[in-house]
């Protein structure tokens, strides 16, 4: 191999890297709303071909993932790292006003509350207890993206790697939920995931820098 030139990744795992083992527990595909509610939306049910699936993924990234979900994870991470319970609850309230995610609010909050409850036994985590109390009082809902960001901070996991894992797991959920109905082979699913993964570094940098991300062609 020529010095200074990296080999081309041959699989999604090689391109995305190996996540921290705990990330696998924080973001299992079956725990993400994508596999419970998003795949039941009319827009997803109308996906009847590989090109239509690509169009759906592009729309999801541009309308939900990039402008809403990634910024929510980043904000929650920093609020949790600084012990800012009041600001975290305010972020929860703002998400409740976002029309883009209203369709899967129930699933998102159900998953988020379940994951947040797992953090309850942790000692000296006043922020978690205050967030849970706000949910019980009806002042917050416990969105899964916010809880995911809080979890990353509580376990001192790298934010960048956490964002990468979240994007990859969510997109993988969409792709493999379509595999059977569209008769997609494993190779086709991997190729589609590789294609989608190529955009991840740019989206992560934008989320960390607090800037908007135009959908890449």
Buried (B, 14 or more C-beta within 10 A) or exposed (E): EEEEEEEEBEEBBEBBEEBBEBBEEBBEBEBBBBBBBBBEEEEBEEBEEBEBBBEBBBEBBBEBBBBBBBBBBBBBBBBBBEBBBEBBBEBBEEBEEBEEBEBBBEBBBBBBBEBBBEBEEEEEBEBBBBBBEBBEEEEBBBBBBBBBBBBBBBBEBBBBBBBBBBBBBBBBBBBBBBBEEBEBEEEBBBBBBBEBBEBBEEBBEBBEEEEEBEEEE
